[in-house]
């Protein structure tokens, strides 16, 4: 299985809860038979206990050592 991590920053046209942009990761998984699945990981500051950095580190760790 191949995991690809895509980081994004999207600016808001109007600040939301003190934030001027939304940052996160789009994740694609490609199986050996060619099937592809997509997901998103985008913790929101102040609402999530996880940080964007910790989420990215966890995904990269899983990418290096898949179960």
For each residue, the residues with C-beta under 8 A, 3 or more apart:
1: 29 30 31 32 66
2: 29 30
3: 27 28 29 59 62 63 66
4: 27 28 30
5: 25 26 27 56 59 60 63
6: 25 26 27 28
7: 23 24 25 56
8: 23 24 25 26
9: 21 22 23
10: 21 22 23
11: 20 21
12: 15 16 19 20 21 22
13:
14:
15: 12 18 19 20
16: 12 19
17: 44 46
18: 15 46
19: 12 15 16 22 44 45
20: 11 12 15
21: 9 10 11 12
22: 9 10 12 19 42 44
23: 7 8 9 10 42 52
24: 7 8 40 41 42 43 52 55
25: 5 6 7 8 40 41 42 52 55 56 59
26: 5 6 8 38 39 40
27: 3 4 5 6 38 39 40 41 59
28: 3 4 6 36 37 38
29: 1 2 3 36 37 38 39
30: 1 2 4 34 35 36
31: 1 34 35 36 37
32: 1
33:
34: 30 31
35: 30 31
36: 28 29 30 31
37: 28 29 31
38: 26 27 28 29
39: 26 27 29
40: 24 25 26 27
41: 24 25 27 55 59
42: 22 23 24 25 52
43: 24 47 48 49 50 51 52 55
44: 17 19 22 47 48
45: 19 48 51
46: 17 18
47: 43 44
48: 43 44 45 51
49: 43
50: 43 54 55
51: 43 45 48 54 55
52: 23 24 25 42 43 55 56
53: 56 57
54: 50 51 57 58
55: 24 25 41 43 50 51 52 58 59
56: 5 7 25 52 53 59 60
57: 53 54 60 61
58: 54 55 61 62
59: 3 5 25 27 41 55 56 62 63
60: 5 56 57 63 64
61: 57 58 64 65
62: 3 58 59 65 66 67
63: 3 5 59 60 66
64: 60 61
65: 61 62
66: 1 3 62 63
67: 62
